[in-house]
Amino acid sequence: MAAASKSKYFELVSGFYKSYAAMQNFQRTAAKCRVVDVAEGRVKVEMEVQEEHTNTFGTLHGGLTATLVDIVTTTALCATRRGSAGVSVDF
């Protein structure tokens, strides 16, 4: 593991992914992700694609891909000095 992986952010993000398995909502789709590396504002995870993750063609389902992008980018936002995810819209 890289030195960045031993950061306070690594422990924070790893805790998120460990908690997903117990969730009874859509967030649990990321429970099989393994945190590989974390640095400020950056998260790298791996997940072995299993049959339950595939579409009719046997490839990773697009909806799962979008969900993982959402979850991983949110945890990357949490691994910042600000420490929280959020969205702002200017009118």
PyMOL Python script that loads the backbone (N, CA, C, O; Angstrom):
from pymol import cmd

cmd.read_pdbstr("""\
ATOM      1  N   MET A   1       0.825  -1.184   0.000  1.00  0.00           N
ATOM      2  CA  MET A   1       0.000   0.000   0.000  1.00  0.00           C
ATOM      3  C   MET A   1       0.869   1.246   0.000  1.00  0.00           C
ATOM      4  O   MET A   1       1.939   1.276   0.608  1.00  0.00           O
ATOM      5  N   ALA A   2       0.408   2.241  -0.669  1.00  0.00           N
ATOM      6  CA  ALA A   2       1.137   3.500  -0.734  1.00  0.00           C
ATOM      7  C   ALA A   2       1.067   4.209   0.605  1.00  0.00           C
ATOM      8  O   ALA A   2       0.188   3.933   1.421  1.00  0.00           O
ATOM      9  N   ALA A   3       2.002   5.126   0.824  1.00  0.00           N
ATOM     10  CA  ALA A   3       2.022   5.865   2.076  1.00  0.00           C
ATOM     11  C   ALA A   3       0.717   6.609   2.298  1.00  0.00           C
ATOM     12  O   ALA A   3       0.258   6.740   3.433  1.00  0.00           O
ATOM     13  N   ALA A   4       0.113   7.103   1.210  1.00  0.00           N
ATOM     14  CA  ALA A   4      -1.151   7.831   1.327  1.00  0.00           C
ATOM     15  C   ALA A   4      -2.246   6.960   1.921  1.00  0.00           C
ATOM     16  O   ALA A   4      -3.169   7.472   2.554  1.00  0.00           O
ATOM     17  N   SER A   5      -2.156   5.652   1.726  1.00  0.00           N
ATOM     18  CA  SER A   5      -3.177   4.744   2.216  1.00  0.00           C
ATOM     19  C   SER A   5      -3.233   4.696   3.731  1.00  0.00           C
ATOM     20  O   SER A   5      -4.248   4.289   4.296  1.00  0.00           O
ATOM     21  N   LYS A   6      -2.184   5.094   4.386  1.00  0.00           N
ATOM     22  CA  LYS A   6      -2.135   5.044   5.838  1.00  0.00           C
ATOM     23  C   LYS A   6      -2.618   6.351   6.467  1.00  0.00           C
ATOM     24  O   LYS A   6      -2.472   6.549   7.673  1.00  0.00           O
ATOM     25  N   SER A   7      -3.173   7.213   5.683  1.00  0.00           N
ATOM     26  CA  SER A   7      -3.629   8.508   6.160  1.00  0.00           C
ATOM     27  C   SER A   7      -4.919   8.393   6.955  1.00  0.00           C
ATOM     28  O   SER A   7      -5.575   7.352   6.961  1.00  0.00           O
ATOM     29  N   LYS A   8      -5.267   9.478   7.620  1.00  0.00           N
ATOM     30  CA  LYS A   8      -6.539   9.524   8.346  1.00  0.00           C
ATOM     31  C   LYS A   8      -7.703   9.344   7.377  1.00  0.00           C
ATOM     32  O   LYS A   8      -8.749   8.813   7.750  1.00  0.00           O
ATOM     33  N   TYR A   9      -7.522   9.782   6.152  1.00  0.00           N
ATOM     34  CA  TYR A   9      -8.573   9.629   5.156  1.00  0.00           C
ATOM     35  C   TYR A   9      -8.805   8.166   4.800  1.00  0.00           C
ATOM     36  O   TYR A   9      -9.939   7.762   4.541  1.00  0.00           O
ATOM     37  N   PHE A  10      -7.739   7.371   4.787  1.00  0.00           N
ATOM     38  CA  PHE A  10      -7.882   5.952   4.470  1.00  0.00           C
ATOM     39  C   PHE A  10      -8.779   5.277   5.503  1.00  0.00           C
ATOM     40  O   PHE A  10      -9.665   4.503   5.140  1.00  0.00           O
ATOM     41  N   GLU A  11      -8.563   5.556   6.763  1.00  0.00           N
ATOM     42  CA  GLU A  11      -9.385   4.962   7.825  1.00  0.00           C
ATOM     43  C   GLU A  11     -10.837   5.420   7.719  1.00  0.00           C
ATOM     44  O   GLU A  11     -11.756   4.619   7.891  1.00  0.00           O
ATOM     45  N   LEU A  12     -11.044   6.686   7.442  1.00  0.00           N
ATOM     46  CA  LEU A  12     -12.390   7.234   7.292  1.00  0.00           C
ATOM     47  C   LEU A  12     -13.132   6.551   6.151  1.00  0.00           C
ATOM     48  O   LEU A  12     -14.248   6.063   6.330  1.00  0.00           O
ATOM     49  N   VAL A  13     -12.508   6.518   4.986  1.00  0.00           N
ATOM     50  CA  VAL A  13     -13.145   5.942   3.803  1.00  0.00           C
ATOM     51  C   VAL A  13     -13.343   4.436   3.965  1.00  0.00           C
ATOM     52  O   VAL A  13     -14.387   3.910   3.581  1.00  0.00           O
ATOM     53  N   SER A  14     -12.370   3.743   4.521  1.00  0.00           N
ATOM     54  CA  SER A  14     -12.509   2.300   4.758  1.00  0.00           C
ATOM     55  C   SER A  14     -13.704   2.016   5.658  1.00  0.00           C
ATOM     56  O   SER A  14     -14.422   1.038   5.451  1.00  0.00           O
ATOM     57  N   GLY A  15     -13.915   2.859   6.646  1.00  0.00           N
ATOM     58  CA  GLY A  15     -15.071   2.713   7.536  1.00  0.00           C
ATOM     59  C   GLY A  15     -16.388   2.837   6.795  1.00  0.00           C
ATOM     60  O   GLY A  15     -17.334   2.101   7.074  1.00  0.00           O
ATOM     61  N   PHE A  16     -16.452   3.770   5.845  1.00  0.00           N
ATOM     62  CA  PHE A  16     -17.666   3.905   5.038  1.00  0.00           C
ATOM     63  C   PHE A  16     -17.973   2.603   4.314  1.00  0.00           C
ATOM     64  O   PHE A  16     -19.089   2.088   4.391  1.00  0.00           O
ATOM     65  N   TYR A  17     -16.974   2.073   3.610  1.00  0.00           N
ATOM     66  CA  TYR A  17     -17.201   0.874   2.801  1.00  0.00           C
ATOM     67  C   TYR A  17     -17.518  -0.346   3.657  1.00  0.00           C
ATOM     68  O   TYR A  17     -18.292  -1.204   3.234  1.00  0.00           O
ATOM     69  N   LYS A  18     -16.940  -0.440   4.844  1.00  0.00           N
ATOM     70  CA  LYS A  18     -17.265  -1.554   5.744  1.00  0.00           C
ATOM     71  C   LYS A  18     -18.714  -1.463   6.209  1.00  0.00           C
ATOM     72  O   LYS A  18     -19.372  -2.487   6.395  1.00  0.00           O
ATOM     73  N   SER A  19     -19.210  -0.257   6.396  1.00  0.00           N
ATOM     74  CA  SER A  19     -20.578  -0.077   6.896  1.00  0.00           C
ATOM     75  C   SER A  19     -21.643  -0.374   5.841  1.00  0.00           C
ATOM     76  O   SER A  19     -22.793  -0.640   6.189  1.00  0.00           O
ATOM     77  N   TYR A  20     -21.282  -0.332   4.569  1.00  0.00           N
ATOM     78  CA  TYR A  20     -22.269  -0.522   3.507  1.00  0.00           C
ATOM     79  C   TYR A  20     -22.910  -1.904   3.527  1.00  0.00           C
ATOM     80  O   TYR A  20     -24.071  -2.039   3.141  1.00  0.00           O
ATOM     81  N   ALA A  21     -22.195  -2.926   3.961  1.00  0.00           N
ATOM     82  CA  ALA A  21     -22.730  -4.296   3.970  1.00  0.00           C
ATOM     83  C   ALA A  21     -23.955  -4.422   4.870  1.00  0.00           C
ATOM     84  O   ALA A  21     -24.848  -5.223   4.591  1.00  0.00           O
ATOM     85  N   ALA A  22     -24.007  -3.647   5.936  1.00  0.00           N
ATOM     86  CA  ALA A  22     -25.122  -3.729   6.879  1.00  0.00           C
ATOM     87  C   ALA A  22     -26.309  -2.864   6.473  1.00  0.00           C
ATOM     88  O   ALA A  22     -27.375  -2.957   7.081  1.00  0.00           O
ATOM     89  N   MET A  23     -26.141  -2.040   5.473  1.00  0.00           N
ATOM     90  CA  MET A  23     -27.217  -1.134   5.067  1.00  0.00           C
ATOM     91  C   MET A  23     -28.292  -1.884   4.294  1.00  0.00           C
ATOM     92  O   MET A  23     -28.013  -2.841   3.571  1.00  0.00           O
ATOM     93  N   GLN A  24     -29.504  -1.433   4.461  1.00  0.00           N
ATOM     94  CA  GLN A  24     -30.644  -2.044   3.777  1.00  0.00           C
ATOM     95  C   GLN A  24     -31.152  -1.152   2.650  1.00  0.00           C
ATOM     96  O   GLN A  24     -32.310  -1.251   2.244  1.00  0.00           O
ATOM     97  N   ASN A  25     -30.289  -0.291   2.153  1.00  0.00           N
ATOM     98  CA  ASN A  25     -30.668   0.594   1.055  1.00  0.00           C
ATOM     99  C   ASN A  25     -29.724   0.385  -0.130  1.00  0.00           C
ATOM    100  O   ASN A  25     -28.909  -0.537  -0.127  1.00  0.00           O
ATOM    101  N   PHE A  26     -29.836   1.225  -1.114  1.00  0.00           N
ATOM    102  CA  PHE A  26     -29.069   1.060  -2.352  1.00  0.00           C
ATOM    103  C   PHE A  26     -27.564   1.192  -2.136  1.00  0.00           C
ATOM    104  O   PHE A  26     -26.776   0.710  -2.951  1.00  0.00           O
ATOM    105  N   GLN A  27     -27.167   1.830  -1.063  1.00  0.00           N
ATOM    106  CA  GLN A  27     -25.747   2.019  -0.754  1.00  0.00           C
ATOM    107  C   GLN A  27     -25.013   0.683  -0.617  1.00  0.00           C
ATOM    108  O   GLN A  27     -23.806   0.608  -0.845  1.00  0.00           O
ATOM    109  N   ARG A  28     -25.734  -0.355  -0.249  1.00  0.00           N
ATOM    110  CA  ARG A  28     -25.097  -1.665  -0.047  1.00  0.00           C
ATOM    111  C   ARG A  28     -24.503  -2.230  -1.332  1.00  0.00           C
ATOM    112  O   ARG A  28     -23.741  -3.196  -1.283  1.00  0.00           O
ATOM    113  N   THR A  29     -24.839  -1.646  -2.478  1.00  0.00           N
ATOM    114  CA  THR A  29     -24.254  -2.127  -3.733  1.00  0.00           C
ATOM    115  C   THR A  29     -22.738  -1.949  -3.755  1.00  0.00           C
ATOM    116  O   THR A  29     -22.050  -2.625  -4.521  1.00  0.00           O
ATOM    117  N   ALA A  30     -22.213  -1.058  -2.934  1.00  0.00           N
ATOM    118  CA  ALA A  30     -20.766  -0.824  -2.882  1.00  0.00           C
ATOM    119  C   ALA A  30     -20.074  -1.661  -1.810  1.00  0.00           C
ATOM    120  O   ALA A  30     -18.875  -1.502  -1.581  1.00  0.00           O
ATOM    121  N   ALA A  31     -20.806  -2.537  -1.159  1.00  0.00           N
ATOM    122  CA  ALA A  31     -20.245  -3.319  -0.052  1.00  0.00           C
ATOM    123  C   ALA A  31     -19.095  -4.219  -0.483  1.00  0.00           C
ATOM    124  O   ALA A  31     -18.234  -4.549   0.333  1.00  0.00           O
ATOM    125  N   LYS A  32     -19.066  -4.611  -1.725  1.00  0.00           N
ATOM    126  CA  LYS A  32     -18.012  -5.518  -2.188  1.00  0.00           C
ATOM    127  C   LYS A  32     -16.792  -4.777  -2.727  1.00  0.00           C
ATOM    128  O   LYS A  32     -15.851  -5.395  -3.225  1.00  0.00           O
ATOM    129  N   CYS A  33     -16.814  -3.464  -2.627  1.00  0.00           N
ATOM    130  CA  CYS A  33     -15.640  -2.689  -3.031  1.00  0.00           C
ATOM    131  C   CYS A  33     -14.558  -2.814  -1.959  1.00  0.00           C
ATOM    132  O   CYS A  33     -14.849  -2.865  -0.764  1.00  0.00           O
ATOM    133  N   ARG A  34     -13.324  -2.862  -2.407  1.00  0.00           N
ATOM    134  CA  ARG A  34     -12.186  -2.905  -1.493  1.00  0.00           C
ATOM    135  C   ARG A  34     -11.395  -1.619  -1.693  1.00  0.00           C
ATOM    136  O   ARG A  34     -10.989  -1.296  -2.809  1.00  0.00           O
ATOM    137  N   VAL A  35     -11.182  -0.892  -0.607  1.00  0.00           N
ATOM    138  CA  VAL A  35     -10.432   0.362  -0.682  1.00  0.00           C
ATOM    139  C   VAL A  35      -8.956   0.028  -0.885  1.00  0.00           C
ATOM    140  O   VAL A  35      -8.361  -0.712  -0.101  1.00  0.00           O
ATOM    141  N   VAL A  36      -8.380   0.579  -1.939  1.00  0.00           N
ATOM    142  CA  VAL A  36      -6.986   0.312  -2.295  1.00  0.00           C
ATOM    143  C   VAL A  36      -6.084   1.462  -1.876  1.00  0.00           C
ATOM    144  O   VAL A  36      -5.007   1.245  -1.321  1.00  0.00           O
ATOM    145  N   ASP A  37      -6.526   2.683  -2.143  1.00  0.00           N
ATOM    146  CA  ASP A  37      -5.694   3.846  -1.854  1.00  0.00           C
ATOM    147  C   ASP A  37      -6.583   5.055  -1.631  1.00  0.00           C
ATOM    148  O   ASP A  37      -7.629   5.202  -2.263  1.00  0.00           O
ATOM    149  N   VAL A  38      -6.153   5.913  -0.726  1.00  0.00           N
ATOM    150  CA  VAL A  38      -6.884   7.146  -0.442  1.00  0.00           C
ATOM    151  C   VAL A  38      -5.866   8.256  -0.210  1.00  0.00           C
ATOM    152  O   VAL A  38      -4.897   8.076   0.527  1.00  0.00           O
ATOM    153  N   ALA A  39      -6.087   9.375  -0.828  1.00  0.00           N
ATOM    154  CA  ALA A  39      -5.333  10.594  -0.561  1.00  0.00           C
ATOM    155  C   ALA A  39      -6.374  11.704  -0.495  1.00  0.00           C
ATOM    156  O   ALA A  39      -7.538  11.486  -0.829  1.00  0.00           O
ATOM    157  N   GLU A  40      -5.968  12.873  -0.073  1.00  0.00           N
ATOM    158  CA  GLU A  40      -6.948  13.945   0.055  1.00  0.00           C
ATOM    159  C   GLU A  40      -7.681  14.169  -1.261  1.00  0.00           C
ATOM    160  O   GLU A  40      -7.073  14.505  -2.278  1.00  0.00           O
ATOM    161  N   GLY A  41      -9.000  13.978  -1.225  1.00  0.00           N
ATOM    162  CA  GLY A  41      -9.841  14.192  -2.393  1.00  0.00           C
ATOM    163  C   GLY A  41      -9.765  13.109  -3.450  1.00  0.00           C
ATOM    164  O   GLY A  41     -10.252  13.301  -4.565  1.00  0.00           O
ATOM    165  N   ARG A  42      -9.160  11.969  -3.123  1.00  0.00           N
ATOM    166  CA  ARG A  42      -8.987  10.905  -4.107  1.00  0.00           C
ATOM    167  C   ARG A  42      -9.185   9.551  -3.433  1.00  0.00           C
ATOM    168  O   ARG A  42      -8.624   9.290  -2.370  1.00  0.00           O
ATOM    169  N   VAL A  43      -9.985   8.697  -4.059  1.00  0.00           N
ATOM    170  CA  VAL A  43     -10.258   7.354  -3.540  1.00  0.00           C
ATOM    171  C   VAL A  43     -10.126   6.363  -4.686  1.00  0.00           C
ATOM    172  O   VAL A  43     -10.645   6.586  -5.780  1.00  0.00           O
ATOM    173  N   LYS A  44      -9.427   5.269  -4.423  1.00  0.00           N
ATOM    174  CA  LYS A  44      -9.299   4.196  -5.411  1.00  0.00           C
ATOM    175  C   LYS A  44      -9.819   2.916  -4.769  1.00  0.00           C
ATOM    176  O   LYS A  44      -9.345   2.494  -3.714  1.00  0.00           O
ATOM    177  N   VAL A  45     -10.806   2.305  -5.428  1.00  0.00           N
ATOM    178  CA  VAL A  45     -11.371   1.048  -4.937  1.00  0.00           C
ATOM    179  C   VAL A  45     -11.311   0.005  -6.045  1.00  0.00           C
ATOM    180  O   VAL A  45     -11.182   0.329  -7.226  1.00  0.00           O
ATOM    181  N   GLU A  46     -11.408  -1.249  -5.633  1.00  0.00           N
ATOM    182  CA  GLU A  46     -11.495  -2.361  -6.572  1.00  0.00           C
ATOM    183  C   GLU A  46     -12.706  -3.194  -6.208  1.00  0.00           C
ATOM    184  O   GLU A  46     -13.092  -3.274  -5.042  1.00  0.00           O
ATOM    185  N   MET A  47     -13.296  -3.806  -7.204  1.00  0.00           N
ATOM    186  CA  MET A  47     -14.419  -4.706  -6.971  1.00  0.00           C
ATOM    187  C   MET A  47     -14.392  -5.794  -8.036  1.00  0.00           C
ATOM    188  O   MET A  47     -14.287  -5.507  -9.228  1.00  0.00           O
ATOM    189  N   GLU A  48     -14.485  -7.029  -7.599  1.00  0.00           N
ATOM    190  CA  GLU A  48     -14.569  -8.130  -8.546  1.00  0.00           C
ATOM    191  C   GLU A  48     -16.004  -8.211  -9.047  1.00  0.00           C
ATOM    192  O   GLU A  48     -16.940  -8.332  -8.256  1.00  0.00           O
ATOM    193  N   VAL A  49     -16.169  -8.143 -10.348  1.00  0.00           N
ATOM    194  CA  VAL A  49     -17.506  -8.217 -10.930  1.00  0.00           C
ATOM    195  C   VAL A  49     -17.999  -9.656 -10.836  1.00  0.00           C
ATOM    196  O   VAL A  49     -17.368 -10.581 -11.347  1.00  0.00           O
ATOM    197  N   GLN A  50     -19.136  -9.824 -10.175  1.00  0.00           N
ATOM    198  CA  GLN A  50     -19.742 -11.140 -10.011  1.00  0.00           C
ATOM    199  C   GLN A  50     -21.041 -11.184 -10.803  1.00  0.00           C
ATOM    200  O   GLN A  50     -21.511 -10.157 -11.293  1.00  0.00           O
ATOM    201  N   GLU A  51     -21.607 -12.351 -10.926  1.00  0.00           N
ATOM    202  CA  GLU A  51     -22.816 -12.516 -11.739  1.00  0.00           C
ATOM    203  C   GLU A  51     -23.930 -11.561 -11.318  1.00  0.00           C
ATOM    204  O   GLU A  51     -24.661 -11.050 -12.167  1.00  0.00           O
ATOM    205  N   GLU A  52     -24.062 -11.321 -10.035  1.00  0.00           N
ATOM    206  CA  GLU A  52     -25.116 -10.427  -9.543  1.00  0.00           C
ATOM    207  C   GLU A  52     -24.931  -8.985 -10.010  1.00  0.00           C
ATOM    208  O   GLU A  52     -25.866  -8.190  -9.925  1.00  0.00           O
ATOM    209  N   HIS A  53     -23.754  -8.638 -10.496  1.00  0.00           N
ATOM    210  CA  HIS A  53     -23.455  -7.282 -10.959  1.00  0.00           C
ATOM    211  C   HIS A  53     -23.616  -7.115 -12.465  1.00  0.00           C
ATOM    212  O   HIS A  53     -23.396  -6.025 -12.993  1.00  0.00           O
ATOM    213  N   THR A  54     -23.993  -8.171 -13.152  1.00  0.00           N
ATOM    214  CA  THR A  54     -23.992  -8.129 -14.613  1.00  0.00           C
ATOM    215  C   THR A  54     -25.376  -7.909 -15.219  1.00  0.00           C
ATOM    216  O   THR A  54     -26.408  -8.069 -14.568  1.00  0.00           O
ATOM    217  N   ASN A  55     -25.344  -7.541 -16.480  1.00  0.00           N
ATOM    218  CA  ASN A  55     -26.573  -7.384 -17.256  1.00  0.00           C
ATOM    219  C   ASN A  55     -26.821  -8.656 -18.073  1.00  0.00           C
ATOM    220  O   ASN A  55     -26.139  -9.663 -17.879  1.00  0.00           O
ATOM    221  N   THR A  56     -27.778  -8.609 -18.969  1.00  0.00           N
ATOM    222  CA  THR A  56     -28.127  -9.758 -19.805  1.00  0.00           C
ATOM    223  C   THR A  56     -26.956 -10.244 -20.656  1.00  0.00           C
ATOM    224  O   THR A  56     -26.883 -11.423 -21.002  1.00  0.00           O
ATOM    225  N   PHE A  57     -26.046  -9.339 -20.991  1.00  0.00           N
ATOM    226  CA  PHE A  57     -24.906  -9.683 -21.843  1.00  0.00           C
ATOM    227  C   PHE A  57     -23.707 -10.200 -21.052  1.00  0.00           C
ATOM    228  O   PHE A  57     -22.674 -10.540 -21.631  1.00  0.00           O
ATOM    229  N   GLY A  58     -23.849 -10.259 -19.724  1.00  0.00           N
ATOM    230  CA  GLY A  58     -22.765 -10.765 -18.888  1.00  0.00           C
ATOM    231  C   GLY A  58     -21.677  -9.758 -18.580  1.00  0.00           C
ATOM    232  O   GLY A  58     -20.597 -10.123 -18.114  1.00  0.00           O
ATOM    233  N   THR A  59     -21.961  -8.485 -18.841  1.00  0.00           N
ATOM    234  CA  THR A  59     -20.995  -7.433 -18.524  1.00  0.00           C
ATOM    235  C   THR A  59     -21.536  -6.584 -17.377  1.00  0.00           C
ATOM    236  O   THR A  59     -22.710  -6.680 -17.022  1.00  0.00           O
ATOM    237  N   LEU A  60     -20.680  -5.763 -16.809  1.00  0.00           N
ATOM    238  CA  LEU A  60     -21.084  -4.919 -15.686  1.00  0.00           C
ATOM    239  C   LEU A  60     -22.291  -4.067 -16.070  1.00  0.00           C
ATOM    240  O   LEU A  60     -22.269  -3.377 -17.090  1.00  0.00           O
ATOM    241  N   HIS A  61     -23.320  -4.114 -15.272  1.00  0.00           N
ATOM    242  CA  HIS A  61     -24.557  -3.378 -15.526  1.00  0.00           C
ATOM    243  C   HIS A  61     -24.284  -1.874 -15.461  1.00  0.00           C
ATOM    244  O   HIS A  61     -23.623  -1.401 -14.536  1.00  0.00           O
ATOM    245  N   GLY A  62     -24.789  -1.130 -16.433  1.00  0.00           N
ATOM    246  CA  GLY A  62     -24.582   0.313 -16.491  1.00  0.00           C
ATOM    247  C   GLY A  62     -25.115   1.052 -15.278  1.00  0.00           C
ATOM    248  O   GLY A  62     -24.518   2.032 -14.833  1.00  0.00           O
ATOM    249  N   GLY A  63     -26.234   0.589 -14.740  1.00  0.00           N
ATOM    250  CA  GLY A  63     -26.786   1.216 -13.541  1.00  0.00           C
ATOM    251  C   GLY A  63     -25.861   1.062 -12.347  1.00  0.00           C
ATOM    252  O   GLY A  63     -25.729   1.974 -11.532  1.00  0.00           O
ATOM    253  N   LEU A  64     -25.225  -0.091 -12.249  1.00  0.00           N
ATOM    254  CA  LEU A  64     -24.264  -0.306 -11.164  1.00  0.00           C
ATOM    255  C   LEU A  64     -23.034   0.568 -11.374  1.00  0.00           C
ATOM    256  O   LEU A  64     -22.478   1.111 -10.419  1.00  0.00           O
ATOM    257  N   THR A  65     -22.616   0.699 -12.619  1.00  0.00           N
ATOM    258  CA  THR A  65     -21.483   1.576 -12.921  1.00  0.00           C
ATOM    259  C   THR A  65     -21.778   2.994 -12.449  1.00  0.00           C
ATOM    260  O   THR A  65     -20.943   3.614 -11.790  1.00  0.00           O
ATOM    261  N   ALA A  66     -22.952   3.510 -12.779  1.00  0.00           N
ATOM    262  CA  ALA A  66     -23.334   4.865 -12.372  1.00  0.00           C
ATOM    263  C   ALA A  66     -23.406   4.988 -10.857  1.00  0.00           C
ATOM    264  O   ALA A  66     -22.982   5.995 -10.288  1.00  0.00           O
ATOM    265  N   THR A  67     -23.944   3.964 -10.205  1.00  0.00           N
ATOM    266  CA  THR A  67     -24.044   3.973  -8.746  1.00  0.00           C
ATOM    267  C   THR A  67     -22.660   4.006  -8.112  1.00  0.00           C
ATOM    268  O   THR A  67     -22.425   4.759  -7.166  1.00  0.00           O
ATOM    269  N   LEU A  68     -21.751   3.199  -8.624  1.00  0.00           N
ATOM    270  CA  LEU A  68     -20.397   3.179  -8.073  1.00  0.00           C
ATOM    271  C   LEU A  68     -19.684   4.509  -8.290  1.00  0.00           C
ATOM    272  O   LEU A  68     -18.953   4.968  -7.413  1.00  0.00           O
ATOM    273  N   VAL A  69     -19.889   5.128  -9.441  1.00  0.00           N
ATOM    274  CA  VAL A  69     -19.309   6.457  -9.678  1.00  0.00           C
ATOM    275  C   VAL A  69     -19.838   7.433  -8.634  1.00  0.00           C
ATOM    276  O   VAL A  69     -19.069   8.215  -8.074  1.00  0.00           O
ATOM    277  N   ASP A  70     -21.131   7.398  -8.368  1.00  0.00           N
ATOM    278  CA  ASP A  70     -21.741   8.280  -7.373  1.00  0.00           C
ATOM    279  C   ASP A  70     -21.152   8.040  -5.985  1.00  0.00           C
ATOM    280  O   ASP A  70     -20.756   8.988  -5.308  1.00  0.00           O
ATOM    281  N   ILE A  71     -21.093   6.797  -5.566  1.00  0.00           N
ATOM    282  CA  ILE A  71     -20.623   6.469  -4.216  1.00  0.00           C
ATOM    283  C   ILE A  71     -19.134   6.781  -4.058  1.00  0.00           C
ATOM    284  O   ILE A  71     -18.730   7.383  -3.063  1.00  0.00           O
ATOM    285  N   VAL A  72     -18.328   6.378  -5.023  1.00  0.00           N
ATOM    286  CA  VAL A  72     -16.880   6.587  -4.907  1.00  0.00           C
ATOM    287  C   VAL A  72     -16.532   8.072  -4.947  1.00  0.00           C
ATOM    288  O   VAL A  72     -15.673   8.517  -4.186  1.00  0.00           O
ATOM    289  N   THR A  73     -17.171   8.843  -5.810  1.00  0.00           N
ATOM    290  CA  THR A  73     -16.871  10.277  -5.849  1.00  0.00           C
ATOM    291  C   THR A  73     -17.341  10.975  -4.579  1.00  0.00           C
ATOM    292  O   THR A  73     -16.709  11.931  -4.131  1.00  0.00           O
ATOM    293  N   THR A  74     -18.430  10.515  -4.000  1.00  0.00           N
ATOM    294  CA  THR A  74     -18.890  11.094  -2.733  1.00  0.00           C
ATOM    295  C   THR A  74     -17.898  10.809  -1.616  1.00  0.00           C
ATOM    296  O   THR A  74     -17.602  11.694  -0.813  1.00  0.00           O
ATOM    297  N   THR A  75     -17.378   9.585  -1.553  1.00  0.00           N
ATOM    298  CA  THR A  75     -16.392   9.296  -0.508  1.00  0.00           C
ATOM    299  C   THR A  75     -15.096  10.070  -0.748  1.00  0.00           C
ATOM    300  O   THR A  75     -14.398  10.416   0.206  1.00  0.00           O
ATOM    301  N   ALA A  76     -14.770  10.343  -2.001  1.00  0.00           N
ATOM    302  CA  ALA A  76     -13.594  11.174  -2.284  1.00  0.00           C
ATOM    303  C   ALA A  76     -13.804  12.593  -1.768  1.00  0.00           C
ATOM    304  O   ALA A  76     -12.867  13.214  -1.266  1.00  0.00           O
ATOM    305  N   LEU A  77     -15.015  13.105  -1.885  1.00  0.00           N
ATOM    306  CA  LEU A  77     -15.318  14.431  -1.332  1.00  0.00           C
ATOM    307  C   LEU A  77     -15.217  14.435   0.186  1.00  0.00           C
ATOM    308  O   LEU A  77     -14.804  15.430   0.781  1.00  0.00           O
ATOM    309  N   CYS A  78     -15.592  13.331   0.811  1.00  0.00           N
ATOM    310  CA  CYS A  78     -15.492  13.229   2.269  1.00  0.00           C
ATOM    311  C   CYS A  78     -14.037  13.178   2.725  1.00  0.00           C
ATOM    312  O   CYS A  78     -13.735  13.521   3.868  1.00  0.00           O
ATOM    313  N   ALA A  79     -13.148  12.761   1.856  1.00  0.00           N
ATOM    314  CA  ALA A  79     -11.725  12.673   2.179  1.00  0.00           C
ATOM    315  C   ALA A  79     -11.016  13.980   1.832  1.00  0.00           C
ATOM    316  O   ALA A  79      -9.974  13.991   1.178  1.00  0.00           O
ATOM    317  N   THR A  80     -11.607  15.067   2.286  1.00  0.00           N
ATOM    318  CA  THR A  80     -11.026  16.390   2.069  1.00  0.00           C
ATOM    319  C   THR A  80     -11.000  17.137   3.389  1.00  0.00           C
ATOM    320  O   THR A  80     -11.582  16.689   4.377  1.00  0.00           O
ATOM    321  N   ARG A  81     -10.335  18.257   3.402  1.00  0.00           N
ATOM    322  CA  ARG A  81     -10.286  19.066   4.633  1.00  0.00           C
ATOM    323  C   ARG A  81     -11.678  19.493   5.070  1.00  0.00           C
ATOM    324  O   ARG A  81     -11.969  19.565   6.264  1.00  0.00           O
ATOM    325  N   ARG A  82     -12.523  19.773   4.109  1.00  0.00           N
ATOM    326  CA  ARG A  82     -13.898  20.159   4.438  1.00  0.00           C
ATOM    327  C   ARG A  82     -14.624  18.992   5.089  1.00  0.00           C
ATOM    328  O   ARG A  82     -15.403  19.177   6.024  1.00  0.00           O
ATOM    329  N   GLY A  83     -14.362  17.784   4.588  1.00  0.00           N
ATOM    330  CA  GLY A  83     -14.852  16.585   5.242  1.00  0.00           C
ATOM    331  C   GLY A  83     -16.304  16.238   5.049  1.00  0.00           C
ATOM    332  O   GLY A  83     -16.856  15.453   5.819  1.00  0.00           O
ATOM    333  N   SER A  84     -16.937  16.798   4.047  1.00  0.00           N
ATOM    334  CA  SER A  84     -18.333  16.439   3.826  1.00  0.00           C
ATOM    335  C   SER A  84     -18.655  16.529   2.340  1.00  0.00           C
ATOM    336  O   SER A  84     -18.052  17.287   1.581  1.00  0.00           O
ATOM    337  N   ALA A  85     -19.619  15.732   1.975  1.00  0.00           N
ATOM    338  CA  ALA A  85     -20.079  15.764   0.589  1.00  0.00           C
ATOM    339  C   ALA A  85     -21.193  16.786   0.482  1.00  0.00           C
ATOM    340  O   ALA A  85     -21.893  17.054   1.458  1.00  0.00           O
ATOM    341  N   GLY A  86     -21.354  17.341  -0.673  1.00  0.00           N
ATOM    342  CA  GLY A  86     -22.437  18.289  -0.849  1.00  0.00           C
ATOM    343  C   GLY A  86     -22.533  18.758  -2.282  1.00  0.00           C
ATOM    344  O   GLY A  86     -21.630  18.561  -3.095  1.00  0.00           O
ATOM    345  N   VAL A  87     -23.639  19.373  -2.557  1.00  0.00           N
ATOM    346  CA  VAL A  87     -23.894  19.901  -3.886  1.00  0.00           C
ATOM    347  C   VAL A  87     -24.400  21.319  -3.717  1.00  0.00           C
ATOM    348  O   VAL A  87     -25.175  21.607  -2.805  1.00  0.00           O
ATOM    349  N   SER A  88     -23.965  22.193  -4.586  1.00  0.00           N
ATOM    350  CA  SER A  88     -24.499  23.546  -4.557  1.00  0.00           C
ATOM    351  C   SER A  88     -24.982  23.903  -5.951  1.00  0.00           C
ATOM    352  O   SER A  88     -24.407  23.481  -6.954  1.00  0.00           O
ATOM    353  N   VAL A  89     -26.036  24.677  -5.994  1.00  0.00           N
ATOM    354  CA  VAL A  89     -26.609  25.115  -7.258  1.00  0.00           C
ATOM    355  C   VAL A  89     -26.781  26.623  -7.179  1.00  0.00           C
ATOM    356  O   VAL A  89     -27.423  27.140  -6.265  1.00  0.00           O
ATOM    357  N   ASP A  90     -26.204  27.317  -8.143  1.00  0.00           N
ATOM    358  CA  ASP A  90     -26.359  28.772  -8.195  1.00  0.00           C
ATOM    359  C   ASP A  90     -27.538  29.112  -9.089  1.00  0.00           C
ATOM    360  O   ASP A  90     -27.657  28.597 -10.201  1.00  0.00           O
ATOM    361  N   PHE A  91     -28.407  29.983  -8.596  1.00  0.00           N
ATOM    362  CA  PHE A  91     -29.561  30.409  -9.383  1.00  0.00           C
ATOM    363  C   PHE A  91     -29.310  31.769  -9.951  1.00  0.00           C
ATOM    364  O   PHE A  91     -30.164  32.313 -10.650  1.00  0.00           O
TER     365      PHE A  91
END
""", "prot")
cmd.dss("prot")
cmd.show_as("cartoon", "prot")
cmd.util.cbc("prot")
cmd.orient("prot")
